[in-house]
């Protein structure tokens, strides 16, 4: 019996700014570990009054019917988390996305958080995360004879876009960029990987949790790290060599294409320079174990000549690094001594990782907020949060649902938000610039569908301008 089920999910959004774009559709498909579909959820909502839909994003997702949906963002995110928790109640789930670590998951986290919901659903309570795109990096690097990779515009570089992979493997991709359709593309791609490379597929399932990746890192064999950079694959034989004791998710891998004898006896200052160095070159590679690492055991590689150095020599080097505790200690110390500087975020939407976790009192208030339909009780709760960020988020939910029938101070702050976001240019976008962009695109030779999408988006943008 498997320890996990799987949740494949994808989002369609109003733009590409993680802090200011909004999810307007989220599709999720629940499967067992054998990829048998058990249930799905397809939900959408209207953009919030202060969220500016980007024209090119709307051309991509084509979800103009959601521009005037009667489902609120709060309702959608509440129902999304309820379903995900339900699916993960009997056994933990692996949440599978495509480029999710960089985008989809970050939006989901923020928008759970904006709505006073637990933001880390995908990697708490025994759940795990798998970014299928990074698994494809490893497959492209070491298993392309079993899983062919499409060429980008005929080559020589490769493409790892989901729709291109679907076409390469004759998977129907007609509805690409619909959230549920993209979930089904991911499942179909996993079915192919599981059939042709069952051990590799299982390895990535195993390493989608911290415990699983730790077991791989501490295994006896050296590891095969594969990356795609600028459409070309890079193959590295690596071994774990240290971590940051103050930030235990952050680890270092030693590139065994470098002779350890040239590195292990370096003094601390030289090790520290290697740790501080940026870029892809060098013997030390930094990763985070709470995200997918495109790595597998060298035992899974069928091509024993993939590296310029024999497997026997690479294993010898791995053992040499693994047994040098003094070197590992210097690596860990250098990782801990790094100067980590994170500027204070200018806008509340960007402060998810900078303001600390909610107190138990605030967590209890959040639960009360979700359990009541009373406007008066929600207003009272919003004023009692200890963290000012949650007060503001609660006010935004209340005002978007009940305005203008809310206290004057709340509606004043809400109107300030609307005026700022709809009449000024910022990271959140610009209504005036977006309308100008649409007008310019409409002058070109467009399909009937694209013209319809742009006109609907322009109508929505025009209706959003705040009038005090």
N, C-alpha and C positions, 0 to 999 in steps of 0.2 A: 504493500500500500504506500503510495507516494505521500510525502510530508506536505506537499504543496498542491494548490490549484493555481491557475494562471488567470490574470486579468489583463487583456489587451485593451489599450485605450489610446485615443487620439483626440485632438482638439482642433476646432476651426475658430479663428480669432479675428479681431478687428484690426490687427496690425502685428508688428514684430517687436515692439518695445515691451520687455518683460514686466516693467513696473506699471505701465499705463495702458497697454492693450488689454482687451477683455476677451475671455472665452465666450463665444455665442453658441457654440455647439460642442458637446462632448459625447463621443461614442465609446462604449465599453462593451467588450464581449468576454464572458466568463466561460472558461474551459477547464477541463481536468488536465493533468500533466500529459495525457496522450492526445491533447488538442481536440477532444470531443467538445463541441459547443453545448453549453448547458443553459445559458441565458444571455440576454443582451439588454443594454439600456441605451436609448438614443434620446438625448434631451437638448433643448435649445432655449434661448432667451433673447430678449431685446437688449440692445446696448444701454448701459446706464446713461442718464441724462448728461453726464460730463465726459463720456467716452466718445472719442471721435473716430468713426470708422474710416480707415485708410482706403482710398479707391482701389489700389492695386491688391490689397488684401481681399476686398470684396470681389474683385475679378477672379481671384484664385478660388475662394470658397463658394462663391455664387449664392450665398445664403441671404438674399435680399428679403425673403419672406419673414426672416427673423427681425428685420429692422423695426417692425411695429408689432412684435409679439406681445401677447398679454401675460407672458411668463416673465417674472422678474429674475434678475441675476441672483438675488438672495435665494429665491425658491429653487433655482436650478442647482446652485452649489450645495444647498441643504440636502436635496434629493440625491445628488451625486455621492456625497459622503455617506448618506444613509445606505445606499445600495452597495457601495464598496465595503462598508463595515459588515453588512449582512453577508456578502459573499465570503468574507474572511473570518466569519464567526466560528465555523466548525473546524477549520484548519487554516493556517496562514496562506496567503496568496503571494505569488510573484507578479508584480505589476510591470508589464512589458510595453514599452513605447519605442518609437523610432526617432532618434535624436531628442528623446525626452529629457535627458539630463541637462541639456543645454537650453531647452525651450519649454516643451509641454508641461513637464513636471514642475518647472519653476513657476509657470503661470498658475497651475493648479494649486501649488502651495500658497502662493500669494493670495489667490482668490478664496481659498478656504479661510485664510487668515483675515482678509478684509471683512469676511462675513462671520467672524467670531467662532470659527470652527477649527478643530485640531489640524494644523497644516501638514503634519508629517505622517499621514495615513499610509503612504506607500512604503515606509521603512520602519514602522513601529509594530509592536505586538507580534513579532515573529515574521512579519511580511518582508519581502525582498523586492529588489528593483533590477530590471534587465533592460539596458538600452540595446535594442536589436541592431541598431546601426553600428555600434562598436563591436558587436559580435561579427558583423559582416566585415569589419576591418580585419579581424583575425582570420576569417575564412578566405578573404581575398588574398591575404598574405601567404597562407599555408595550404589551402585546400581548394584552389581554383580549378584543379582538374576534376574535382567532384561537383563543385558548385560554380558554374561558369559566371563570370562577371561581365556585364555589358560595357562596351567601349563608349567613351564620351565623344560624340560627333565623329565616330569612325576610328578613334584612337589617335595617338598611342595611349593616352590616359584612360582610366576607367571611370565609370560612373557608379555611385552607390545610392542614387536616388531610388526611393521605394518603387515609384512607377516604372522606372527603367529596369529594375530587377524583376518586376512583375512581367514586363514584356519579354525579357530575356528567357524567363521560365514559363512563358505561355500562361500566365495568370491573368484573368480578366481584370483590367484596370480602367474600365470605361468611366467609373465614378470616382476616380482618384481625387483627393482633396475633399471628399465627404468623410466625416469622422468614422462612421460605421464601416464604410467601404474600405478605408485605410486599415481599420482593425482586421478586416477579413483578408486584406492583402498580407498583413503581417502573419496571420495564422497560416495562410497558404504557403508563405515562404518558410515558415518554421516547419511545416509538414514536409517540405522538400529536404530541408536540412536534417530533420530527424530521421527521414528515410535513408538518406545517403551518408550521413555522418552522425549516427546515433550517439556515439560516445562523446563527440564534440558538443552536440546539443545538450546532453545531460551534464557535461562539464559546466556549461554556462548557466544552466539551471542551478547547479550546486553552488556556483560562485556568485550568485545574485544576492546572497546574504553575507554579512561580515564574517560570520563563523565559517561559511563555505569558502570564501576567498582566503581566509587565514589558513585553513587546512591545505589549500593548494600552495600557498606561499611557503609553508613549512614542510612541504613534501620533499622527498629525497631527490627527485629528478630536477634538472634545470627546466626552465620554462621558455615558451615561445611567445614572444610579444609581437603582434602585428598591427601596423598602423597604415592608414591611407593619408597622404599629405600631398596636396596639389595634384590629386588624381593618380598618384603613383604609390605603390606599396613599399613599405619598409619593414624589414624582418630583423628582429633582435633576439639573440639567446640571452636570457637574463636569469638572475637569482636574487631573492630578497636579501637585503643587506642592512636594514635598519629602519627606524621609524622615529617620529617626533613624540617623546614621552608626554609632552604637554598638549599635543593635538594628535591623539592615537590613530585617527583615521588617515593621517598623512605618512606615507611610506616611501622608501627608496629602493629601486631595483638597480643592480649592477649589470652593466652590459658586458657580457662575457666575450664579445669580440675584442675587448681590450684585455691584455695579459694582466692578471691580478698582481703579478710580481712587480709591475711598474706602478701600481696604485696603492697597494695595501700598506706599504711602509711610509707613505706620505705623512708629514706632520699635520697637526690639527689645522693650522692656518691654511695649508694647501687644500685639505679636505673641505674646509669652510668655503674657499673660493669656488670649488666645484659645485657645492650645494647652492651657492648664491647665483651661479651662472644661469643665464636665461638661454632659451633656444633648445634645439633638438639634439645638438651634438654633445659629445662627452660621455664618460663612462657611467654617470649617475643619472637615473631617470626618476622623477618624482610623480607619484600617483596618489589617489585617495581610495581607500578600500570601501567607502560607503557609496561608491559609484562603480559602474561596470568598467573593468580593466580588460582590454582586448588581449587576453593571455590564456594560454592553455598549457598543459603538461607536454613536454617534448616527447613523451611516450606515445602521444596521439599522432605524431607526425609520421606519415608513410614515406615521405621523401627524405631520406637520411643525408642527402647532399644539398639541402636547402641553404645551409650555411657554408661559408668558405672554410670553416674549421670542423674537424671530425667531431661526431657526437661524443666519442670517448674523451677527447681533449676538453670539450666543453663541460662534460660532467666532472672531469678532474678539476677544472677551474672553479666550477660551482662549489664543489666540496671545499676547495681552498678558501673561498670567500666565506662560506657558511661556518667554517671552523675558526675563523679569525675574529675572536670576540673583541679584541682591542680595536680593530678596524670598525666593527659594528658600533662600538661605543662612541667612537669619534664621529661616525655618521649621525648617530642619534643626538649627540651633543650639538653638532652643527645645525641639525634641523631645529632643535629647540632654541638655538641662539639666533635664528633668523629674525631680522627686523620686519615685522608685519605691520604695515600701515594701511588702515582703512579709513578714508575720509568720512566724516559724519554726513549721512544722507541729507539732501536738501528737502526732499519731500517725504511725507509719511509713508507713501506706498513702497519706498525703497528701504524701509527700516526693519524689514522682517528679521534680518540676521544681526541687527546691531543693538536692539533694545532689551535683550534678555527674554527669558521665558515668562509667561504669565504666572502670577501668584496663585495659590490654591483658591483664594477668595475670588479672584477674577475668573478662574475656571468655573467656579460654582455659579457666578453671575451669568456667564455665557450660557450655561445649561438652562438656567431660569429664563433667559432671554428667548431661547429657542422653543421652550415648552409652553410659553404663553402667547395668546393672540391679542392680549390687551395692550392697546396703545399706551394707556396711562402707566401700566406696569413696566413696559419696555422703556418709557421715558425715565421712570424712577431708577430702573436698573442702569441705564446709560450714565446717569449722574453719579453712580456709586462705584464705577470701575476705578481701581487704584492707578492703572496705567492709562495715561492720557490718550494714547493711541487707540485703545479700545473704546474710550468715550467717543472719540471722533468717528470711528467706524460704526459704532452703534447709532450715532446721530445720523449718519449718512443713510443707513438702512431705514431708520424711522422716517426721515424726511422724504426719501424716495417713495415710501409707501403711503404716508399720511399727509404730506404737505398739501395746503398751507396750514392745516389744523394742528400745529405743534407750537411749543413755546417760542416766543419772539427771539430769544438768543440763539436757539437752534436754527430757526429759519433764516436768521441773519447770516450765520456761518455757512449755511447751505447755499444761500444765494451768492455769497462771496466765492465759494467753490465753483458754482456754475458760471459766474461771470469770468473768473480767471481762466477756466478751461475752455470756454467757448468764444472768448473775445481776444485772447492773446495767443502768441506762438510759444511753444515750449516743447519739452520732450514728449508730451502727450499728443503732439500734433498741432494742426492749425486748420480751422474750418475754412478760412479765406483762401489759404494756399491749396487746400484739397479741392475746393470748388474750382479754382483757377486750373488746377491740374486736370480735373474732369473735363472742363470746357475745351482745353487743348486736345485731350484725347478724343473727344467727340467730333472734332474737326477732321480726324483721320478716318481711313476706311476700316470700319469695325464690323464685326458680325452683328446680327440683330440681337443676339443674346447679350453680347458685351455692351452694346448701346443701352439695352434695357437695364442692365445691372448698374451702369454708371449713372443713368438718369434717376434711378431709384435711390442710389447713394447720395446724389446731389440733393434730391428732395429732402432726404433725412437730414443732411447737413444744414440745409437752409432753415429747417424747422427748429434747429437746436440753438441758434444764436440767442443768448440771454438778453432779455429786455427788462431792465430794472423798473 
